[in-house]
Amino acid sequence: MASSTTDFPYALTRAGVIMTPEEGNDLEAEGVLNPATGHSADGTLYLLPRLVATGNVSRVGLARVIIDAGVPVGVEREGIVLEPDRGWERGAKNSGVEDPRVTFIPRLNLHVMTYVAFGPLGPRTAIATSTDLREWTRLGPALFVYDDALDMDLNLFHNKDTVFFPEPVTAPDGVESFAILHRPMWDLDDLKPGEGVRVPAGIDDVRQSIWMSFVPVDEVLGDIRSIVNWRGHRMLAAPESPFEALKIGGGPPPVRVDEGWLVLYHGVTGTIDSAFSQQQKVNYAAGGMILDGDDPTIVLSRTTEPLLSAETEDERSGIVPNVVFPTAIEEIDGQKFLFYGMADSKIGVARIDHV
């Protein structure tokens, strides 16, 4: 396990592999990975893994987490809760609902899922809600309200790695809002060859970075479908350290801690031929930030070395080798655990310790 910076107050320690593809199950033939999590009304902890079927078609499953002596050790599968059955989730050569993140937002009394709808034009963030983790209501793709200061329509770009904060914050315009982390992808060549890389005004770093947007609470309380209309877009953090030289992207929903907001994310090194390439020469590792508790647009501290790198055989060998991809945090008997994808093939869990 790699160490974090001396001033970053959390560390990760592996606790095991909790889900692997089920033998003979075509829906999991190309991996189980990158899960969301959530609790049912009776407190039962569930995993919502991405299940990749033959042909690279992804669905979101539901599995009860088996806990032994306070540690997640396995799962019991309970079926599929989301699959690419809408036209904007299916393309002629690709389809899928991928990499779910689920935030329970008490103000709404709803589980809010963000996921990647892999449709005709590639990956796009979409939103669904649920009261029970089993039945999900799609609200459609995220829509970015135009911001003249950016001189760019963010709806032009692929977008992934999206998570909601669990409680409202005060947005930079002073309005009580739900905040969202997301990761725009600036290279338009995948959509229209020759267009190249475009970035908003004032952005000098063209690498994929973590951005933050907002949606006013009053609008969402008035009409839940307003939760897809995001505004106030700004870059939160760009790649800084060697372990994230290529790009960074959001991980689990932010968690309230004594220091502010704990944000775990992935940092990537290596080379990627295109957004759709499955043969990438990359290394994904987990990093961390602490955001200010009152103003989450402020980064208080950040790792300069990865909290967890691809070191075990399960993390180094798989559909995409050398991947640690954090996607969910849960607390069990007072101990926080991270759930993460391993080499795009399995799901692991790590203990989160205060140091």
C-alpha positions, 0 to 999 in steps of 0.5 A: 500500500502506498502512503499518502501525503503527511498532511492528508488525514486518511489512509486506505488498507485492503480488506479483500475481494467481495465480488467476482464474475459468476461462472456461467453468467453471460451478464457478467462474462466481461467483469463486475466492477465500479459499484455504487452502494446504498441502504434499504429502509431496514438498514441492509447494505446493498451493492449496485455493481456494474455488470458487463455482459458479452459484447461489452454491454453494461447493466446495473445489478443489485446485491446484498452485502454479506458482513462478517465481524464488521467487515464486508466479505461477499455478496448475495445477488438479487438481480438487475435494476437498470439496463440500457433500454432507452434509445439514448443509452443504446448505439449502433455499435455500443450500449450500456448503463455504466459506473453508477454512483448513488447518493442518498439525499435526506432532503429529498428522501431519495437515492439519486443515481448518476450513471454513464449512459453509453449511447449513440454519441458516446458516454454521457452523464444521466440521472435516476432516482429511487426510494428502495434501490430496486425501482429506478425512475430515469430523469434523463441526461444531465443538462448544463446551463450555458454560462457566458463566462465560460464561452462554451456549451458543456453539453458538447462534451462527453462527461463521466465520473459524476456524483452528488453531495449528500446535503445542500451547500451554499453555491458561489452565487449564494443560493442553497444548492445541491452540488455535483462533481463531474468530469468533462472530456474536452477532446471532440475528435471522438465525435467529429474528427478534426475538431480537436480539443476545446476548453472553456474560457480561462482554462489553460490545462486541457487534461480531464479534471474534476469540475463542480456544478450546482442546482438550486434546492428550491427548484428541485423541491418544486420539480424533481426533474429540475435536478438534471439542470446544472449551473455555476460550472467551475473547475475544482481540481486538475491533475497535479501529482505524478500518479495523476499526470494524465487525468483525474476523475471523481470517485464516491459521493463526498462524505462529511468528516471532521475536517470538511468533505472527504473526496476520494478520486482516481488519478491516471497515468499512461496513454489512451488512444481514444475515449472508447479504447479498451486496450489502454496502457494506463495505471489507475490509482486512488487519491484523496482531497479534503474540501472546505465544509462550508465552501466545497469549492475550496480544496484544503488538502490533497494527496501527492502520492496515491492512497491505493495503487494497483499492486495485487494480482486482482488489481493488475490483471483483468479486462483493463489491467492496473486499475484501482477505481474507487466508487463508494464509501460506507460506514459499518459499525463505526468503520468506513470502507471504500468499495472499488473496481479492480482491473475492470473485472472484480470488486474490492473493499478497503478500510478507511483509517484516520491517521 
